[in-house]
């Protein structure tokens, strides 16, 4: 069994342009995702996210390097059979209904008969458009079409979901329902790899994030560890207390009241205990948590 659900080795994707030289969209990118992970693929517009996903699907040919799905060459019939895919802009024939759309895609996957019909209805119910599955696609909103796309990606119980801007067009209720559905899908053994600009959703869903810019991998972080690093604690106190072995971030505006900041809760608790032992006074306790958006902006800014 392959060690990774997907991986790339020194992947480069280059596009020809009518004017000027070739455009290098993905530049020697080496990433990997383990089976059962939920990994967010993040980056600013034009960072190379969609090009990477297209290379993993075999829609574009790498100019250098390679991409693999469960050890199989990306784009091969065998690797595509393992993937459920949702593109950034899902276009469906406007005069088909969601039922007919999924029936078409299911048959293209080699599914048929009563099992396919049962799964189609189950998937459309899961994504919340049972009430509209006999309406033509041209009458559906962008969010409803996105739900059709998610149902289509889930057909056939794929081992790997590759989703490009998966929450596009969904309202807050739709995002929550999608989040629950994706977690259920992961619990059944599926691996999820998706790009999104909805960083709050990424923060709630992912085990790990990969951050790219200009086609290069900038950072990859375990999300639990990153969230802990983004927290900050502060105690405001009066009285002479030595906290310099716990933090160097101590300020005072009036030489009577001090503000000390800490990276961990254990450091904060030790500081409070010392203040009390020295007969000082704790005036206030403050806990702050930077967002994934703050991390994203700061990290991309450093890489620019």
N, C-alpha and C positions, 0 to 999 in steps of 0.2 A: 504494500500500500504506500502511496506517495506521502511524503512527509508534509507537503504543503498543498493547500487547496488551490492556491495560485502563486506564481512567482514570476518575476522578470529578472533577467541577467543583462546588465549593460544595455538596456533597451533604448533604442533611438528611433524616433519617428520624424521623418522629414517630408515636407510638402513642397511641390514645385509652385512657383508664382509666375504670373505673367510678366511682372516687372521685378527687377532685382534678383538677388540670389535665392537659393532654397531657404525655406523656413524650417528651422529645427524646433519642433514642438515638444519633443521628449528627448532628454539628453542623458544618455548612459544611466538610466534609471534601474536600480536593483531593489526590489521590494519582495516581501513574501507575506502570506496570510495562512495561518494554521487552520485545519479543519475545526469547525465549531466556533470560530471567532466572529465577532461583529466588528468590522474595521471601517472607520470613516476616512475617506480620501479627500483631503482638504487642500484648498489653494485659491488664490484670487482668480478672477477671470483671465483666461489666456495662459494659465499656468501649465496646461498639458494634461489635465484630468481626463477630459473626454477622449483625447487622442490615446491615452493609455488604455482606457476601457475599450476603445475600438480595436486596439492591438490585441487585447486579451480575447476579444470576440473573433478576431481574424478578419475584421472589416478593413483594416489597413495593414500593409506589409511593412514590418520593421526595416529600416535602412541599415540597422546594425543590432546585434544582440538577439535575444529570444524571449518569448513568453510561453508559460506552460500552465495548464489546468490539470491538477492532480497528476502531474508528471507527463501529461500528453501535450503535444504541440498545440498551441493556441490556434483556433480556426479549423482544426481538424473536425471531421464529422463526429468522432468519438468524444472530443472535448466539448463540443457544442451540445451534445446530448445530455451533459451533466449540468448545464447552466440554464437558469431563468434570467432573462435580460430585459431591462426597461431602459430605453434610450432617453436622452434629455428631452427630446420632443417626439412623443409617440403619435404617429399619424395612422389613423384607421379609416377604412373606406367609409365615406359618410352615409351611404344608403344601406349599410348593414346595421343590425342591432347588436348590442353586447353579446347576446346569446350566439348569434351567427358569427360574430368576430372570433369569439373563443372557440367555436366549433371549427372554424377555418384553421386557426393556429394549432389547435389540438391535432387535427388531421395531418398538418404539415410535420408535426412531431411524431407521427405514427400512431397516435391514439385513436380509438374508435369505439363504437358500440355504446352499450348502456353505461359502462364505466366512465367513458368520456362525458356523456350527457349528465351523469350524476355529479362528476367533478366540476363541470362548468357551472351548474346551479349552486354548488357548494361554494365555489370561489367567488361568484358574484354576490352571494349572500354575505360571505365573509367581509368583502370590501364595501358593503353597505349600499348596493344599487339593485337589490332584488326588485324594488318597485319600478325600475326603469329598464329592465333587461330586454323588453320587447320594443323599446323606442329606438328610432334610428340614431346613429351616432351623431349626425349633424344637428340633432336637437339637444344634445347633452352639453353641459357646461364644461369648462376646462378641468375643474376639479373632478367631475364625474368621469371624464375621459381618462384622467390620471388613474382613477380607481379601476377602470377597465384594463389599463395597462398593467397595474399591479396584479390583478387577477390573471391576466395572460402570462405574466412572468412566473407565477406560482404553479401554472399547469404542469402536470407530470411529476410533481414532487422533486424538483431539482436538488442536487447536492450543493450547488453554489448559486447564490443570487448576486448578480451584478446590476446595480441600479444607479442611474445617472440623474442627479437632482430629483430624488425620489419623492420629496414632499412638495414639488412644484404644483401650485394651483390648489392645494388642499387647505381648508379652513382649520381652525384650532381643533374642532371635534374630529375632523378627518385625520389630522396629524396624530391625535391620541389613539384613535382606532388603528391607524397604520402601525404605530409604535407597538401596541399590544399584539397585533398580528405578526409583526416581524419577530418579536420575542418568542411567540409561540412557535414560529417556523424554526428559529434557532434551537429551541428546546427539542424539536423533532430531529435534530442532527444536521440542519442546513447551515452552511457558512454564508455570511453576508458581507459584501464589499460594496460600499456605495459612496457617492459624492453628494454633497449637500452644502448649500449656503445657509441653511437653518441650523446655526451652531448650537442653539438650545436643544434641538432634537438630537444632534450628534452627542451632546453631553449626557443625555438621558439614555441613549441606546448603546453606545459603543464600549467595547473593551479597550480599544486602542485606536489611535489616530496616526495617519501618515500625512505630513504636511509638505507640499511641493510648491515650487515657484520657478518659473522660467524652465520648466521641464526637469528640474533637479529636486532630489529629495533633500529637504531642509532639516526636518526632524521627524522622529517617530517616537511616540510617547504612550506609555500605559496610562489610561485615563484616571484610574484610581490614584496613582502616584501624582499625576499632574494636578488633580483637584486638591490634594493635600498641600502641594507646593503653592497653590494659588491662595490659600487661606492665610490670614494675618490676624494676630490678636494684640490688643493694646490695653494697658492698665494706666489709669491716671491716678496719681497718688501724691501724698504730702509726707514729708519726713525724710531723714537721711537713711538710705538703704543702698548697699552695694549690690548692683545687678549686672556689673560689667562682664562677668563670666557667662551670663545668660544672653545678653544682647549689647550691642554697641549703639543701637538706635534709641537713644534717650535724649529728649529735648526738654527745655524748660523756658517758659516765656516770662515768668515773674520770679524765678529763683526760689519759689515756694512749692509750686505745683509742677510735677514732672509727668512726662508722657513717655512710656517705654513700650516698644513694639517687639513682638515675638513671632517666630515662624511656627511654633508648635504649641499645642494646648498644655503639654507637660511643663514647658518652660514658663508659661503664664502662671500655672498653679504654684510652681516653686517660687516665682516672684511674689505672688500674693502672700504666701506663707512667710517669706522673709520680711515683707513690709509689716506684717502683724507682729512678728518677733521683735522687730526694731521699734515697735509702738508707733508705726506710721499709720496713715489713714488712706484707705482705698476710696477714691472719689468716684471713679467710673470704670466700667469694663466694656470693651468694645470688641466685637468680632466682625471681620470683613472677609469677603470672599470675592476675589476677582473672577470675572467670567471667562469662558473659553474665547469669547470675542476679544477680550483684552489681550489674552495670550496670543491669539491669532494675529492681531494688528501689530503687536510689539515684535513678534518673531519675524513676520514678513518684513517689517520695517528694518530690522537688523540685517536681514539678508539682502536688502535692496542695494 
